[in-house]
Structure formats: structure tokens, C-alpha cells
Amino acid sequence: MENPKSKVDQIDVSAIAGKPAKKPRLVAGTRYTADEIHEIFRRFSIQRPEPKGELEHVNAFTLLVAVALSAQATDIGVNKATRALFKVADTPEKMRDLGVEKLGEYIRTIGLWRNKAKNVIALSEALIRDYGSQVPDDRDELVKLPGVGRKTANVVLSMAFGQATMAVDTHIFRIGNRLGLAPGKTPDQVEAKLMKIIPAEYLYHAHHWLILHGRYTCKARKPECSACVIADICKSAEKTSEMPAPLVPLPPQVF
């Protein structure tokens, strides 16, 4: 026998009552849904298809030195100092033979140069003594080297060895918190969240995209929201535009 309930009775009551549809679920620990996070990095991948680090180097050792020297310094300033340095010292042995005093003459324009010179000589000696003059491709081993922290290790693992890492510098730390993408009180907390939420297909280039976005668009003092390709997705309280910039590839980076 046919159910006596009318067809109207069988319609979704919430639709009749005009109740709002359920909001998309946010990814735990962020202000974004999984679809929004995917779209953010999809746009970054179109804007900068092959992002590159801006520190000049010729091998894994000189990359390690350059990153160690870049702490509390600009990449431009480090590059100016290391262009001449790496012509005469591109191996741990050559760097060790320079000595602290001579190395200091090359990097004197870089902040904290005295302490950095001591660390570079010490890490060169450690590489020769403990690693056969080769830069290790393991984070735990890298952070044992003098003057090498987690951020430096992550940059080297990514750029020299092709590992997907998240090197949280001041730019990424700011963006993670400002956008609510990966809020955290420490760089390690921001790193852990980003590694968890970024889609696997975008993870390898993600730290470069975020660094470059922070350096040139989402700047510390005044974000350039009109030039931002994710302005419509961004949930920062500081943003000044809801209209995303045209999504076109940027010219290759010139250092």
C-alpha cells in the first residue's frame, strides 16, 4: 500500500525552512578549507612555475655557507659578499685554509660577520673531519654543524638534494600568521602545520612560493594587496583588496 504521506512531507524540511547550507569544513588549525588551500598553491604554481632561491651558489657546500651567512641579512647583501668569496673558496678545504681572519675580509659587509666567519670555518672543518668533505643530505646531521639551524638545513635539503621541506624564515612565519594559513607561535609550529596542509603536488616548491610572496607582495610593513593573486581567498584582517591580480606567469627571476 502506498505511503499516505504526501510528497510535500517527503521534501527536505531544512530546504522548506530556508535553513542555510552547511559551511565548508575548515582544515584543522587554519582559516581555510582544503579547496581554498589547494587553490592558493595552484595560483602560485601558475604565477611562478619554477621558483628559485635567490642565494647564489655553485655547489651544495657554497649553498650551505650562503644560507648560514644569510641569517639576519638580505640575500642581496650576501650575494655581493660571496661572489668574490666563492671564486677562491668553493670547497671545505679551501674555506678552512682561508682562516677566520681572511674570510672575515670577504664577508665584513654582512651582519654578525665575525661570529659567522668563525662558524663557517668550524663547519668546514667538521665537514672535512666527519663527512669526507661532503654536505650530508640528512637534517639531523646538518644541524650538528656549527651555525646550522633547522631553517638552514631545510633550505639545503630542498635546493641541493631535491627534498620537499619547509624552511620557515621571517616571510613564511609572517604569512602563516597574517593569513591564518598556518598560525603558530614558533617557526617550528608554522612549519609543522604547512607540511601537513599543503597538497603533496605543490609541496616541493611551496617554501619558495611563500618566501617570494612575502618578499615581494605580502610585505611586512604594507602588503601590496592589489598585486596579490590570492586576494579574493586571503582572510587576513589587513588586506585592502578583494580583487585578485591577473593570474599570469611572472618573468624569470634575475639576481
N, C-alpha and C positions, 0 to 999 in steps of 0.2 A: 504494500500500500504506500502511496506517495506521502512523503513527509508533509504534514499540514502546515509547516512553517512557510510563510511567504518567501519569495525570492528576496524581498527587501530585507527580511530578517537575517538572511544569509550573507548580506553585504558586510564588509569590514566596518565595525562600529566606529573605529577611530577615524575612518575616512568621512563618515557622516558627521561626526562631532567636530570635524575640522582640526583635529589634533595635528601638530607639526610632525613632520617625518623625523625619524631618529637622526641625530647628528653623527657624522662620520667619526669613528673612534680614533683618538689621538694615539700616536705611538708613545709608549710609556717613557716619561721623563722629558718629553718635548712638547712644543705647542703646535705640532704639525701631524697630519695624517701620513700614512705610508705613501699614498698617492702624491701628496704635496712634496714630500721629501724626494721621491723619485723625479718629479717634475723639476725641482730645483737643480738637481745634478744633471738631468737631461739637458737643460738650458745651458748650464756651464760647459757641458761637453760640446755643444754646438758653438758657443762663443769662443772657446779655446780648445780646439780639437787635440792639440799636442802641447799642453803646458810644460814649461821647463823651469827649473830652478834658475835663479839669477846669479848665483855664485860661480865665478869662472874657476875651472879646474882642468887638469889633464889626465888624472887617474884617480883611483879610489883614495890614495894617500893624500893627494893635494885637496881633494874634496873634503876629507876628514879635517884637514888643517883649516881650510877656509871656513867650514861650518863652526869649528871651535873658535875661530877668531871673530865670527860674526855676532857672538853674544854681546848684547848692548851696543851694537854698532850697525851701520847700514850696509847692505850688500854692495852699494856703490863704493863706499869708503873702503871696504875690504878688498874689492876688486882692484882698486887703484894701488893698494899696497902689495897685493900678491902677484900682480903681473910681472914685476921685476923679480920678486922672490922665487916664484916657481920656475923661472928660467935658469936659476942656479941651484935650486934645491927641490927636486921633484921626487925624491926617494927618502926614506927614513935615514939612510946613511948620510946622504948629502946634507939633510937638515941637521942631524946630530953634529956633523963636522963644522957647521956654521957656528954653533955655540949660541948661548943666550945673548951675549952682547952684540954679536954681528946680526943675529936675527932681529934683535930689537931695533936696529937701524932701519930695517925694511918696514917694520910694522908700527913705527913710532906714531903715526897719524891715527891709529886705531885706539879706541878707548880701552883702558886697562891693559895696555900693551906690555908692561913689564911682567905682570903675572901670566899673561897669555904666552909670552915668549918662553917663560920657564916651563909652562905646561906642554907647549909644542915640542920642546927639546926632550922633556921627560916622556911624552907619549911616543916620540920617535925611538928613543932608547928602549922603551917597553916593546914596541913592535919588533925591533931587531932581536931583542933578548928572548921574548916569549912567543912570537908568532912568525918567525922566519922572515921578517920584514914585510909580511903581508897583512893587509887590513882584514880582520875577521868579519865574517858575514853573519854573526850572531850577536844579538842585542846584549845578552848577559856578559859576553866577552868585551864588547865595545865599551860598555860603561865602566869597566875596570880600568880603562886608560885614563891617565891624568887629564883633567879638563873636559872630559866627555860625559855629558849627561844623557838622559833619555831622549830629549829632543834631537840632539846632535846625532845620536845613534840611529834614530828613526829616519832622519834625512839621508844618512849614508846608506842605510839598508834599502831605502827606496831608490835613490838615484844611482848608486853604484851596483846594487845587486838585484834590482827589479822586484823587491818585496813590497807588498801593499802595507804601508804603515801610515800613521797619522802623527806628523811632527807638529805639536801644538806650540806655536810661537805666540807672540802678543796679538797678531792679527786674528789667528784662529780662536784664541781664547776670547777675544773681544766679540767676534761674530757669534760664537757658540752661545754666549750670554746675551748679547744685544738682541739677536733674532729669536732667542728662545729655542734655537735648534738643538743645542746640547748644553744647557746651563750646568755650571759646576763651579765650585769654589777654588779648585786647583786645576792646573793643566792636565794632570793625570785623570781627573774625573771627566773633563771635557773629552779627552782622548778616548776613554773607555766608551762613552756614550756615542761618539761619532763612529767608532769602529763597529758598534752594534747596529746603528740605524741606517748607515749609508748602504744603498744597494750594492751587491757584490760586483756588478758590472762597471760600477763607477769608482770603486774604492781605490784602485791604483793611482789615479790622477787626482783624487779628491783633495788631498792636502795642498797640492799646488793650486787647484782652483780656489780653495778657500783663502789661501795666503794672498794670491793675486787679487781676489775680490776685495779683501780687506785693505790691501796696499793701495789700490787704485780707484776703488768705488766706495766701499763701506768704510771710509776713513775714520780715524779715531775722533778728530775734533768735529768734523762736519761731513756726514755721509752725503755722497752725491746720488741721491735717490733718483734723479731724473735720468741718470746714466745706468741705472740698475735693471738688469734683465729679469729679476725676480721681484720687482717692486709690488706687483699685484698679489704675490704669495706671502711676502715678508710680513711678519707680525710684530715687528719692533715698534715700540711706543715712540721712537724717534723719527720714524720715516715721514717724509714730506710729500710723497707721491704714490698714487695708486696705479699709475700708468707705467707698465714696463718699457724699458728701452727696446729698440728694434733688436731682434734676435738674429744677429749676423756674425760671422766669424771675424775676429779681430786680426789685424795684421800680425805677422810673426814677431815675436819678441826680439828686440835689438838691445844688446847690453853694451 
